[in-house]
Amino acid sequence: MIELHQKVKPDTDVVVTELEEGKEAVLLHLGTKAYFTLNETGVHIWGLLSADLTLDEIGTKLLEEFDVSPEKARESVLALISELVREKLVKVVDG
């Protein structure tokens, strides 16, 4: 189970292509050939993964960009990251 205090990083075998000026992106895992589409919020979360932030800190950053409650921001981060872990597009790292 993914928790807010954890950090994740994109898998090194994942290639990302942004579409519509950051409003959408496609992730492709070169090893599994699986692909995944991100919406605008997902693109923003993906971009924050390289900032060495916890998932809770990423949720806080979402509050600066989107009109959502803190609970909804954290819920969105956990839901997306759980899905990305399941698809092997990100890895949990020691934080």
Legacy VTK file of the C-alpha trace (Angstrom):
# vtk DataFile Version 3.0
C-alpha trace
ASCII
DATASET POLYDATA
POINTS 95 float
0.000 0.000 0.000
1.347 3.415 -0.974
1.511 6.002 1.821
1.850 9.776 1.835
5.245 9.791 3.572
6.820 7.806 0.723
8.664 9.045 -2.348
8.515 7.550 -5.821
10.590 7.960 -8.941
9.772 7.210 -12.569
11.121 3.860 -13.738
14.205 4.369 -15.897
12.557 2.405 -18.732
9.663 4.876 -19.021
9.497 7.423 -21.823
7.061 10.325 -21.520
5.590 12.349 -24.368
3.636 15.470 -23.491
0.712 16.451 -25.687
-1.357 19.619 -25.862
1.240 21.757 -24.069
1.247 19.807 -20.805
-2.475 19.120 -20.658
-1.990 15.443 -21.476
0.901 12.982 -21.661
1.532 9.399 -22.643
3.889 7.171 -20.674
5.473 4.171 -22.393
7.386 1.509 -20.510
10.035 0.294 -22.955
10.398 -3.071 -21.215
6.762 -4.079 -20.843
5.448 -2.052 -23.816
2.626 -0.876 -21.551
1.408 2.662 -22.052
-0.575 4.973 -19.839
-2.266 8.314 -20.477
-2.080 11.186 -17.986
-4.513 14.094 -17.757
-3.428 17.610 -16.766
-3.328 16.790 -13.057
-1.406 13.596 -13.765
1.113 15.488 -15.900
1.659 17.914 -13.042
2.124 15.071 -10.532
4.496 13.275 -12.922
6.608 16.413 -13.226
6.911 16.675 -9.447
8.219 13.111 -9.067
11.740 14.223 -9.972
11.713 16.936 -7.260
12.510 14.437 -4.449
9.236 15.206 -2.662
7.082 12.937 -0.554
3.637 12.155 -1.907
2.186 14.413 0.794
4.410 17.274 -0.411
3.272 16.635 -3.981
-0.331 16.846 -2.783
0.463 20.206 -1.171
1.974 21.452 -4.447
-1.260 20.530 -6.246
-3.086 22.996 -4.009
-0.994 25.780 -5.555
-2.040 24.853 -9.110
-5.565 23.483 -8.831
-8.715 24.500 -6.986
-9.085 21.376 -4.827
-9.298 20.596 -1.135
-6.233 19.179 0.646
-8.057 15.860 1.022
-8.880 15.674 -2.689
-5.273 16.558 -3.610
-3.868 13.762 -1.424
-6.504 11.334 -2.672
-5.639 12.155 -6.305
-1.911 11.676 -5.686
-2.384 8.330 -3.924
-4.787 7.031 -6.563
-2.514 7.927 -9.476
0.683 6.702 -7.825
-0.956 3.411 -6.830
-1.952 2.873 -10.448
1.516 3.826 -11.739
3.171 1.415 -9.284
0.797 -1.350 -10.386
1.738 -0.677 -14.012
5.484 -0.616 -13.081
5.852 2.952 -14.364
7.214 4.250 -11.049
9.123 2.759 -8.130
8.896 3.513 -4.440
12.237 4.802 -3.136
13.571 5.105 0.387
12.913 8.560 1.696
LINES 1 96
95 0 1 2 3 4 5 6 7 8 9 10 11 12 13 14 15 16 17 18 19 20 21 22 23 24 25 26 27 28 29 30 31 32 33 34 35 36 37 38 39 40 41 42 43 44 45 46 47 48 49 50 51 52 53 54 55 56 57 58 59 60 61 62 63 64 65 66 67 68 69 70 71 72 73 74 75 76 77 78 79 80 81 82 83 84 85 86 87 88 89 90 91 92 93 94
